[in-house]
Amino acid sequence: MYDFDVVVLGSGPGGQKAAIATAKLGKRAAVVERRDMVGGVCINTGTIPSKTLREAVLYLTGLNQREMYGQSYRVKEDITVADLLARTQHVIGREIEVIRSQLARNHVTLLPGLGRFLDQHTIEVIDGTGREATVTADKIVIATGTLPARPSTVEFDEKTIIDSDGILHLDRVPASMIVVGAGVIGIEYASMFAALGTKVTVVESRERMLDFCDGEVVEALKYHLRDLSVTFRFRETVASVQQHPRGAIAVLESGKKIPAEVLMYSAGRQGMTASLGLDKAGLAADRRGRLKVDENFRTAVDNIYAVGDVIGFPALAATSMEQGRLAAHHACGEPLHALSTLQPIGIYTIPEISFIGKTEDELTAERIPFEVGVSRYRELARGQIIGDSYGVLKLLVSPDDHSLLGVHVFGTGATELVHIGQAVMGCGGTVDYLVDAVFNYPTLAESYKVAALDAMNKIRQIERLSDE
Ligand SMILES: Cc1cc2nc3c(=O)[nH]c(=O)nc-3n(C[C@H](O)[C@H](O)[C@H](O)COP(=O)(O)OP(=O)(O)OC[C@H]3O[C@@H](n4cnc5c(N)ncnc54)[C@H](O)[C@@H]3O)c2cc1C
């Protein structure tokens, strides 16, 4: 008899949902987590702090109100790190309480410390005080997430040369910043600091950024960021970083030197598996510390599952939650559906981006015909009211059966709006539904109807010409 039916390593979104789903199925569940990391990277250093910081930046800078009240509009003249972090700490504290309470009311045991395998059913838990405990479980779910990858050639001093975790420990808003890596995290922070007035330079060795997104949307984002004084250096690689008393200098392979008060590396993330004792359980991680799983999130060892960022793409909180729930159901022998292939992507840049389904480039490469329906916020009454003249929603529609192939949104509320499209797509609806539906007025949701009409008018035009 094992101590628990399921023991979960890590209390991020994947771990939490795996443990709670186990408990809901009437099984005994425990979560192993460091005392100061309940909620995982998501609550403590990643999603929630960064999204709260963004909200604080938008509020205090008054950026979104400037179309209405002029370019000099600000809620607070000198924004300090304390102003920004006050909101962040408040939200983190509340969220940790919510998670602790959810675990407690579902009778999930929280085992404080870090876990490592002694064998495929036994975990040793070491807490911060050096105490050790051993627990056994029928099934084990690894949800240990990731940490920022650090190039060995760069000396991080946590003040001038930092990674994304270091953002939350800055003592002032820097006047200038270099962001190395134009991935989602790098660009989100680049846009927040640019909005605060920091002169940001983004260095990216690839030719493009966010190339999984709609090309026009990424162009629009770059235009907005340049307008906030962001400089992009694409096809450039940082050769070395020089540390100086009042900042850092990035020396690029091309010979350029870029000075800044702070340099943030955002060069991918590494799976947190190095100290898990995987070999004791008969497992091994890849070179980026990630674990391989099957469609049920089961690793190569039958009773061990892995979910969340530790298994790689898409490495998003919402996906991790669903993976956790599905893994628990499989581990408990409960029937389950496969993870939906229709997964939304949300990028909280300023302005924000969200999409679901295919991009134009993907459809073109796959030779799937499509028509584009566009709605611009500036032509919506709600867009005028909120002062968003740049927002845009694009529907990619099949001219054959009118199904929605993709929805791409850029601008205010993009990450919320995308879910209307997701619901239509997920339920097998067509653009005809959106043409006929009546939306509240004035709303941004109305953009669906406008874009649907646009797509249908284009499709009709082709049909008319072909009929003549
Ligand atoms: C700056 C930033 C911004 C982000 N923004 C977004 C966003 O806007 N939207 C979004 O969807 N996603 C975002 N993400 C990604 C999101 O945070 C992750 O996808 C999500 O947190 C992954 O969840 P997880 O379950 O893998 O666990 P994580 O949240 O990664 O947590 C893993 C936990 O495991 C614990 N752990 C590690 N080793 C052990 C061990 N041996 N024993 C016990 N516990 C252990 C760690 O202490 C940690 O608490 C962001 C990430 C970052 C870094």
The ligand as an SDF file (V2000), in Angstrom:
LIG
                    3D

 53 58  0  0  0  0  0  0  0  0999 V2000
    8.1230   35.8710  -17.3970 C   0  0  0  0  0  0  0  0  0  0  0  0
    7.1100   34.8320  -17.7890 C   0  0  0  0  0  0  0  0  0  0  0  0
    5.8690   35.2150  -18.2640 C   0  0  0  0  0  0  0  0  0  0  0  0
    4.9300   34.2680  -18.6260 C   0  0  0  0  0  0  0  0  0  0  0  0
    3.7180   34.6810  -19.0910 N   0  0  0  0  0  0  0  0  0  0  0  0
    2.7850   33.7760  -19.4230 C   0  0  0  0  0  0  0  0  0  0  0  0
    1.4920   34.1820  -19.8500 C   0  0  0  0  0  0  0  0  0  0  0  0
    1.2070   35.3710  -19.9430 O   0  0  0  0  0  0  0  0  0  0  0  0
    0.5700   33.2390  -20.1420 N   0  0  0  0  0  0  0  0  0  0  0  0
    0.8620   31.9040  -20.0270 C   0  0  0  0  0  0  0  0  0  0  0  0
   -0.0130   31.0800  -20.2950 O   0  0  0  0  0  0  0  0  0  0  0  0
    2.0680   31.4770  -19.6280 N   0  0  0  0  0  0  0  0  0  0  0  0
    3.0350   32.3900  -19.3330 C   0  0  0  0  0  0  0  0  0  0  0  0
    4.2580   31.9650  -18.8970 N   0  0  0  0  0  0  0  0  0  0  0  0
    4.5180   30.5200  -18.8420 C   0  0  0  0  0  0  0  0  0  0  0  0
    3.8790   29.9120  -17.5900 C   0  0  0  0  0  0  0  0  0  0  0  0
    4.3620   30.5640  -16.4440 O   0  0  0  0  0  0  0  0  0  0  0  0
    4.2160   28.4410  -17.5670 C   0  0  0  0  0  0  0  0  0  0  0  0
    3.7180   27.8430  -18.7510 O   0  0  0  0  0  0  0  0  0  0  0  0
    3.6050   27.7160  -16.3800 C   0  0  0  0  0  0  0  0  0  0  0  0
    3.9600   28.3330  -15.1740 O   0  0  0  0  0  0  0  0  0  0  0  0
    4.0980   26.2710  -16.3900 C   0  0  0  0  0  0  0  0  0  0  0  0
    3.4970   25.5630  -15.3680 O   0  0  0  0  0  0  0  0  0  0  0  0
    4.1060   24.2450  -14.7580 P   0  0  0  0  0  0  0  0  0  0  0  0
    2.9670   23.4720  -14.2350 O   0  0  0  0  0  0  0  0  0  0  0  0
    5.0200   23.6090  -15.7260 O   0  0  0  0  0  0  0  0  0  0  0  0
    4.9190   24.7000  -13.4660 O   0  0  0  0  0  0  0  0  0  0  0  0
    5.7440   26.0150  -13.0780 P   0  0  0  0  0  0  0  0  0  0  0  0
    4.8160   27.1890  -12.9520 O   0  0  0  0  0  0  0  0  0  0  0  0
    6.8920   26.1490  -14.0000 O   0  0  0  0  0  0  0  0  0  0  0  0
    6.2380   25.6170  -11.6390 O   0  0  0  0  0  0  0  0  0  0  0  0
    7.0500   24.5160  -11.4060 C   0  0  0  0  0  0  0  0  0  0  0  0
    7.2340   24.3570   -9.9190 C   0  0  0  0  0  0  0  0  0  0  0  0
    7.9120   23.1500   -9.6590 O   0  0  0  0  0  0  0  0  0  0  0  0
    8.7220   23.3270   -8.5280 C   0  0  0  0  0  0  0  0  0  0  0  0
    9.7810   22.3260   -8.5100 N   0  0  0  0  0  0  0  0  0  0  0  0
   10.9010   22.2670   -9.2730 C   0  0  0  0  0  0  0  0  0  0  0  0
   11.6350   21.2000   -8.9380 N   0  0  0  0  0  0  0  0  0  0  0  0
   10.9710   20.5730   -7.9450 C   0  0  0  0  0  0  0  0  0  0  0  0
   11.2250   19.4150   -7.1750 C   0  0  0  0  0  0  0  0  0  0  0  0
   12.3220   18.7040   -7.3690 N   0  0  0  0  0  0  0  0  0  0  0  0
   10.3280   19.0700   -6.2320 N   0  0  0  0  0  0  0  0  0  0  0  0
    9.2020   19.7930   -6.0350 C   0  0  0  0  0  0  0  0  0  0  0  0
    8.9180   20.9010   -6.7240 N   0  0  0  0  0  0  0  0  0  0  0  0
    9.7900   21.2810   -7.6700 C   0  0  0  0  0  0  0  0  0  0  0  0
    9.2750   24.7330   -8.6850 C   0  0  0  0  0  0  0  0  0  0  0  0
    9.6550   25.2390   -7.3990 O   0  0  0  0  0  0  0  0  0  0  0  0
    8.0820   25.4590   -9.2670 C   0  0  0  0  0  0  0  0  0  0  0  0
    7.3430   26.0780   -8.2570 O   0  0  0  0  0  0  0  0  0  0  0  0
    5.2250   32.8890  -18.5180 C   0  0  0  0  0  0  0  0  0  0  0  0
    6.4670   32.4890  -18.0160 C   0  0  0  0  0  0  0  0  0  0  0  0
    7.4050   33.4420  -17.6620 C   0  0  0  0  0  0  0  0  0  0  0  0
    8.7360   32.9950  -17.1220 C   0  0  0  0  0  0  0  0  0  0  0  0
  1  2  1  0
  2  3  1  0
  2 52  2  0
  3  4  2  0
  4  5  1  0
  4 50  1  0
  5  6  2  0
  6  7  1  0
  6 13  1  0
  7  8  2  0
  7  9  1  0
  9 10  1  0
 10 11  2  0
 10 12  1  0
 12 13  2  0
 13 14  1  0
 14 15  1  0
 14 50  1  0
 15 16  1  0
 16 17  1  0
 16 18  1  0
 18 19  1  0
 18 20  1  0
 20 21  1  0
 20 22  1  0
 22 23  1  0
 23 24  1  0
 24 25  2  0
 24 26  1  0
 24 27  1  0
 27 28  1  0
 28 29  2  0
 28 30  1  0
 28 31  1  0
 31 32  1  0
 32 33  1  0
 33 34  1  0
 33 48  1  0
 34 35  1  0
 35 36  1  0
 35 46  1  0
 36 37  1  0
 36 45  1  0
 37 38  2  0
 38 39  1  0
 39 40  1  0
 39 45  2  0
 40 41  1  0
 40 42  2  0
 42 43  1  0
 43 44  2  0
 44 45  1  0
 46 47  1  0
 46 48  1  0
 48 49  1  0
 50 51  2  0
 51 52  1  0
 52 53  1  0
M  END
$$$$
